[in-house]
Amino acid sequence: MTDSWDWKVNITELAIAKTENTNTGTYPPSLWGGAMFSGNSNEDLVFTFAGTYFDLNSTFGSPSPDPPTYTLWSYDKSSNSWDQYDISLVSTVRPSNGAYADAPDQSLGFYLGGELDQSSQQGLNSLGNNTIPIAGMIVINMTVAEPSAMNVSTDPIASGEAIIGSSLSYIPEVGPNGILVAMGGVTKPAATPVLNNGTLVSQFIVLLDLL
């Protein structure tokens, strides 16, 4: 994006193959319904978080979900290397279909709500077509060498409910730390296997005051 280009004739694309984490020998998972965060603006790292394994096409076998120990991965653009982080004490499961945004000026990433399905992680095969909605919002701090996370309760805006399929935007110009605005999506009873479309929600604002 630093050079002029003509979309009709000279778009350049670069495909970068995934490589194993040299510290663990593990390859980063291929998931959908997760998030990508831009990380610390002073570093060459981008982060991926959450998501579920794709199992709708079983022609070549279904992937075996991993444990939720490493739901956070980073990719170093300068060295083309991957790393993984254990934040399972805070993010005890691997959600998908949550809303996400990041605050690059504060090196924070946010993942709101979401749900588990039978392909999210090991031990959920019996769910079938049910999902388990997940309440709360995971906040990931990417300012330190070892990223950390915290779980923020969403009870003030959705008591006992999980928010799924919403969109989340960070607006830095409002207030001392900016705000998060979540729009749309549905709510479902949290932590309970359900098979329904949920209840549509209206717009709400979550104040960002986490530092």
C-alpha positions as CSV (number, residue, x, y, z in Angstrom):
1,M,0.0,0.0,0.0
2,T,3.0,2.3,-0.1
3,D,3.1,2.4,-3.9
4,S,0.6,3.6,-6.5
5,W,-1.2,0.8,-8.3
6,D,-3.9,0.1,-10.9
7,W,-6.4,-2.4,-9.7
8,K,-7.1,-3.5,-13.3
9,V,-3.6,-4.6,-14.2
10,N,-1.0,-4.6,-11.5
11,I,-2.3,-5.9,-8.2
12,T,0.5,-7.8,-6.4
13,E,-0.4,-10.6,-4.0
14,L,1.9,-12.5,-1.7
15,A,0.9,-15.8,-0.2
16,I,2.9,-16.7,2.9
17,A,2.7,-20.4,3.9
18,K,2.3,-21.2,7.6
19,T,5.4,-22.5,9.4
20,E,5.8,-24.3,12.6
21,N,6.6,-22.6,15.9
22,T,10.3,-23.5,16.2
23,N,10.0,-23.6,20.0
24,T,7.2,-26.2,20.1
25,G,7.1,-27.8,16.6
26,T,3.4,-26.9,16.4
27,Y,1.8,-25.3,13.3
28,P,-0.7,-22.5,13.8
29,P,-4.3,-23.8,13.4
30,S,-6.6,-23.0,10.5
31,L,-9.8,-21.7,12.0
32,W,-12.8,-19.5,11.2
33,G,-14.9,-17.2,13.4
34,G,-11.8,-15.9,15.3
35,A,-10.0,-12.5,15.3
36,M,-6.9,-10.8,14.1
37,F,-5.3,-8.0,16.1
38,S,-2.7,-5.5,14.9
39,G,-0.8,-5.8,18.2
40,N,1.8,-3.2,19.4
41,S,2.3,-0.5,16.8
42,N,6.0,-0.5,17.6
43,E,6.5,-4.1,16.8
44,D,6.2,-6.4,13.7
45,L,3.7,-8.8,15.3
46,V,0.1,-9.4,14.5
47,F,-2.0,-11.7,16.6
48,T,-4.8,-14.3,16.0
49,F,-7.2,-15.4,18.7
50,A,-10.1,-17.9,19.0
51,G,-12.0,-19.5,16.2
52,T,-13.4,-23.0,15.4
53,Y,-12.3,-25.8,13.1
54,F,-14.2,-26.1,9.8
55,D,-16.0,-29.5,9.7
56,L,-18.7,-29.0,7.1
57,N,-16.8,-30.9,4.4
58,S,-15.6,-34.3,5.7
59,T,-14.6,-35.7,2.3
60,F,-10.9,-35.8,3.5
61,G,-11.7,-36.4,7.1
62,S,-12.6,-33.9,9.8
63,P,-9.8,-32.1,11.7
64,S,-9.2,-33.0,15.3
65,P,-9.8,-29.9,17.5
66,D,-6.9,-28.9,19.7
67,P,-7.2,-28.3,23.5
68,P,-7.9,-24.6,24.3
69,T,-4.5,-24.1,25.9
70,Y,-3.1,-22.0,23.0
71,T,-5.9,-19.8,21.7
72,L,-3.6,-16.9,21.0
73,W,-0.9,-16.9,18.3
74,S,1.4,-14.2,16.9
75,Y,3.0,-13.8,13.5
76,D,6.2,-11.9,13.1
77,K,6.2,-10.1,9.8
78,S,9.9,-9.4,9.8
79,S,11.1,-13.0,10.6
80,N,8.1,-14.9,9.1
81,S,7.8,-16.8,12.3
82,W,4.9,-17.9,14.6
83,D,4.6,-18.1,18.3
84,Q,1.9,-19.2,20.7
85,Y,0.8,-18.1,24.2
86,D,-1.0,-19.8,27.0
87,I,-3.8,-17.5,28.3
88,S,-6.0,-20.4,29.4
89,L,-6.2,-19.2,33.0
90,V,-8.4,-16.3,31.7
91,S,-9.7,-17.6,28.4
92,T,-10.5,-21.1,29.4
93,V,-12.2,-22.1,26.1
94,R,-11.8,-21.3,22.4
95,P,-14.8,-19.2,21.3
96,S,-15.9,-18.4,17.8
97,N,-18.4,-16.0,16.2
98,G,-17.7,-13.3,18.7
99,A,-17.2,-9.6,17.9
100,Y,-13.7,-8.2,17.9
101,A,-11.8,-5.0,17.6
102,D,-8.4,-3.7,18.6
103,A,-7.0,-0.4,20.0
104,P,-3.6,-0.1,18.4
105,D,-2.8,3.0,20.3
106,Q,-3.1,1.0,23.5
107,S,-2.0,-2.4,22.2
108,L,-5.2,-4.0,23.3
109,G,-7.4,-6.5,21.6
110,F,-11.1,-7.2,22.4
111,Y,-13.2,-10.3,21.8
112,L,-16.8,-10.0,22.8
113,G,-19.0,-13.1,23.5
114,G,-19.1,-15.9,21.0
115,E,-20.0,-19.5,21.3
116,L,-18.6,-23.1,21.3
117,D,-19.5,-25.8,18.9
118,Q,-18.5,-29.4,18.5
119,S,-15.4,-28.4,16.5
120,S,-14.2,-25.7,18.9
121,Q,-12.0,-28.0,21.0
122,Q,-11.6,-31.5,22.4
123,G,-14.4,-33.0,24.4
124,L,-17.4,-31.3,22.7
125,N,-18.3,-34.0,20.1
126,S,-21.5,-34.7,21.9
127,L,-22.9,-31.2,21.2
128,G,-24.1,-32.1,17.7
129,N,-25.8,-29.1,16.2
130,N,-26.1,-27.3,19.6
131,T,-23.8,-24.5,20.6
132,I,-22.7,-23.2,24.0
133,P,-22.9,-19.4,24.2
134,I,-20.0,-17.7,26.0
135,A,-20.6,-14.5,28.1
136,G,-18.0,-11.8,28.8
137,M,-15.3,-10.1,26.9
138,I,-11.7,-11.2,26.6
139,V,-9.2,-8.3,26.6
140,I,-5.7,-9.1,25.5
141,N,-2.8,-6.8,26.4
142,M,-0.1,-7.0,23.7
143,T,2.3,-4.4,25.2
144,V,4.6,-6.9,27.0
145,A,6.9,-9.7,25.8
146,E,4.5,-12.2,27.2
147,P,0.9,-11.1,26.3
148,S,-1.7,-11.2,29.1
149,A,-5.4,-11.3,29.1
150,M,-8.4,-10.4,31.4
151,N,-12.0,-11.4,31.2
152,V,-14.5,-8.5,31.6
153,S,-18.1,-9.2,32.7
154,T,-20.8,-8.2,30.3
155,D,-23.6,-8.5,32.9
156,P,-24.3,-4.7,32.9
157,I,-25.4,-5.0,29.3
158,A,-26.6,-8.6,28.9
159,S,-27.1,-10.2,32.3
160,G,-26.9,-14.0,32.1
161,E,-26.8,-13.8,28.3
162,A,-24.0,-14.2,25.7
163,I,-23.7,-11.9,22.7
164,I,-23.1,-13.7,19.4
165,G,-22.5,-12.4,15.8
166,S,-22.2,-8.8,16.8
167,S,-19.8,-6.2,15.3
168,L,-17.4,-4.2,17.5
169,S,-15.6,-1.0,16.7
170,Y,-13.1,1.0,18.7
171,I,-13.4,4.8,18.7
172,P,-10.4,6.5,20.2
173,E,-11.6,10.1,20.1
174,V,-14.3,9.7,22.8
175,G,-13.3,9.9,26.4
176,P,-9.9,9.4,28.0
177,N,-9.5,5.9,26.7
178,G,-11.9,5.8,23.8
179,I,-15.0,3.6,23.7
180,L,-16.1,0.3,22.2
181,V,-19.4,0.3,20.2
182,A,-21.1,-3.0,19.6
183,M,-23.9,-3.3,17.1
184,G,-26.3,-6.0,16.1
185,G,-26.0,-9.7,16.8
186,V,-28.2,-11.9,19.0
187,T,-28.2,-13.0,22.6
188,K,-28.6,-16.5,23.9
189,P,-28.5,-18.0,27.5
190,A,-24.9,-18.2,28.5
191,A,-23.1,-21.5,29.3
192,T,-26.1,-23.6,28.3
193,P,-26.2,-25.8,25.2
194,V,-28.9,-24.4,22.9
195,L,-30.2,-25.0,19.4
196,N,-31.9,-21.7,18.4
197,N,-31.3,-18.5,16.5
198,G,-31.3,-16.3,19.7
199,T,-32.9,-12.9,20.2
200,L,-31.9,-9.9,18.1
201,V,-30.3,-7.1,20.0
202,S,-30.1,-3.4,19.4
203,Q,-27.1,-1.1,19.5
204,F,-25.3,-0.5,22.8
205,I,-22.1,1.2,23.9
206,V,-19.4,-0.3,26.1
207,L,-17.1,2.3,27.8
208,L,-13.5,1.5,27.5
209,D,-11.7,2.1,30.8
210,L,-9.5,-0.8,31.3
211,L,-6.0,0.5,31.9
